[in-house]
Amino acid sequence: MPHPNVSAIISVDHVFKSVTDSTGTLDILRDIDFSLAPRETAAIVGASGSGKSTLLSIIAGLDTPSRGTVVLAGEDLFAMDEDQRAALRARKVGFVFQSFQLMGNLSALENVMLPLELAGRSDSRKMAAEMLSRVGLSARLGHYPKVLSGGEQQRVALARAFVVQPAVLLADEPTGSLDFATGDTIMQLMFDLNAELGTTLVLVTHDQAIAQRCARRITIEAGQVVASAG
C-alpha cells in the first residue's frame, strides 16, 4: 500500500533485527532510523559484523526486520508478501555485489538483457548493448564471465543494475574484489551513472575514501547508527 512519506525514496523506520538460537538472542540491528531523498548518495560504513549488510538486505526486502519497517518508493515493504516485494524490486531496485553475481552460462549481453526480459521489454537486446557500450564493453558483448577480468565483470554487473533505470541502486562492497585502480574506475562509473540517471545510491563499504564521495555517511557500530553525516 502507498505510504504517506513520499518525499523520501527510502525511509527506514525504527528497524530492529534479532536472531535466536540455542545460545540465546543476538541483536544484529537496534533502532535504525533514517530517510534518503531521491538522487541522494549514501554510504553505510562500520566494522565487519556491525550489521551493514543485514541492513542493506532489509532495505531491499530480502530480509525481514524483527520490528520496524522500510518504505521504498512509497511502498511499505513489510506490508507486502514476498511476491509483491520481488515485483517491486524488479521495477525499482538494482543490485551490485562484491562477487559480481553474473550468470556463468550467459554472455555479457545476455546477462544485461536478463532483467529487461523479465520485465517484458521487447527492446532488451538494444538497451543492453547500449548500456554495455556506456560502460566500455562494446567489444565484449558475446564474452562469457569466465573470460572477463574482475573489472570487466563488475562493469557487466553495473550495466545489468542500471539498464532498468532503477529508482534505487544497492551496492554491497562493490570494489571489494578489485585492485585499487580498477575499483576507483568502477566507483567513478557508478557515480557517473547515478548522476546521469537520477538513481538513489546506497552502498555498503569499509573504504573511507569511497564513503567520503557520498553525500551521506551512515556509521553503524554494534547494530546502531552512531553517526550520520553529510
N, C-alpha and C positions, 0 to 999 in steps of 0.2 A: 504494500500500500504506500502511496506517496506520503512523504514526511514533510511537516511544515518548515523545517530548516533548509530552505532551498538555496540560501546564499552560499553554503559550503558544499563542495563536491564530495568531501569525506568528513563525517562527524563521528568521532569515537567517543561514546558516552559512558563514562564510569565502568570501564571494562575490567573484569577480574577473570583470571583463569587459574584453576587449581586442578591437580590430578591426585588421585588417591590410590594407593596400593597397600600391600601388606605391611609396609613400613610406616605408613601414615599418609598425611596430606602434604603435598608440595605446592606452595603458591608460586606460580610462574609469572603472572601479571597481577598487579594490585592497583586498582582505581586509576586506570589510564583514561585520560580525558583531554581531547584536543580536536580542533577542526582545521581543515585545509580548504583554501579557496580555489576556485578553478584557475588553472595555469600555474599554480604555485609549485615550487620545487622544495622538497623536504628530505632531509637525511635523518634516519633513525640510527643513533650511534650508542655504543656501550660495549662492555667487555663480553667475551664469549660466555654464553649461558645466562645473559642478563634478560632474555626474553624477546629480543629483537625479531627473530624470525617467526616466533609464535605470534607476535603482534601483527606482522605482515600477513600471515596466513589468516588471521581473524579479519583483518581489513578486507581480504579477498573473499571471505565467506567460505574458505576451505577448511577452517577450524571454527569451532563454536566456543563462545565465552561461557564461563560459569555464571556470570552475571554481567549486566550491561548489554549494550547493543552498538551496532555500527550502521550509520546511514550512508549509503553510497549512491551518488547521483539521484538523491531524493527518495531513495527506496530503503526501507528498514530491512536489512539483510536477514535478520533472525525472526522476522515475522513471515518469512518465506520458507517453503520447503526446499530440499536440495536441488530439485529440478528447476525451480524458479531462480535460485541463486546461480545455477550453472548457465541459465539463459541470460541472466543479467551480465555475468562475466563475459559471455561471448559477445555481447553488444558493447560493453563499456570498458572492459579491462584488458590490458596487455601485460605479459609477464616476460621478464628476463632473469635467467638463473645463472649462478656461478658455473654450473655444469652444462650449460647450453640447452640441454633437453631437446635436441633435434631428433627427428626420426631417421635412423640409420639407413632404412631401405628406401628413403625418398631423396631425390636430388634437392639442391638448394632451392630451385624454383618450386618444386612440389611442396617442400616444407613451408615456404611462404604462402603458397596457394591454399594450404590446408584450412586455415581459419576462415578464409573467404568462401571456400567451397561449403564449409559447414554452415556459413551464414546464407548460402544460396545465391551468391553473387555469380552472375553469368560472365563477368569480365575478369575473373580471378587470375587467369594467366597474364593478361596485360598489366593488371595492377601489381602483381607480384614481380614481374620483370622490371617494371618502372621503379619499384621500391628497392630492389636489389641493385639497380643501376645507381640509385641515390646513395647507397652505402658502399659504392665502389666495387661491386661484384658482377658487373655485366658480363665479364668473361668467364664466370663460374656458374652460370645458370644450371648446367647439366651435371655439375660435380656433386658427388655424394660426400657426406660429412667426413668419412674416414680419410679422404684425400685433401681435406681443407685444414689449414693451420688453426690453432686455437682462436686467433684474432679473426680469421675469416668465419669460423663457426659462430662466434659471438656477433659478427655483422649479420649473418643469416638470421640469428635469433632476434636481433634488433629489428630487422626488416619484417620478420614474422609478427613481432609485437606491434609495430607501428602501422602495418599495412591496413589494418581495420580502423585506423584513426581513432584509437580508444580515448575515452574521457580521462582515464587514469592508467598510468603505467607503473607497475610494481616491480622493483628490481632487487634481488637478493644477492649481495656481494657480486655485482656484475663483472668486476675485474679481478676477482679472487684467483682465477686460474690463469691469469695472463701476466706477462712480464710488464715492467713499468711503462715502457714506451708504447706498447700495444694497448695496455689498459688506458693510458692517457688519451690515445686516439679514439678508443671506444667511448670513453666518457664525453669527449668533445662532440662526437657524433650524436650521442644520446641527448645532450643538452641542445644541440642544434635542431634536432628533430622535435624535441619538446617545445622549443620556442616557435618553430615553424607551424606545428600542427595544433598548438594550444592545449597540449595534454598536461594534466597534473602528474608530476613525477614524485614518487615516494621510493627512496632507496635505502636499503639496509647496508651499512658499510662500517668497517673498523678503521678505514683510512680517513684521517682527519683532513687531509688535503682535498679529498673528494667532497667530504661533508661541508667544507668551507665554501664550496662552489654553489651550494644550495641556499635558497633564501631563508629556509628554516632548518634548525638543527635541534632535534628532539633527543635528549640524552636519557637513557634508561639504565638504572642500577638496581639490581635485585628486584626486577619486575615493576619498578616505579619510575615515573618521569621525575627526574631531579633537576632538569633544566630544559627550557625551550626558548631558544634564541633565534633572532632573525627579524 
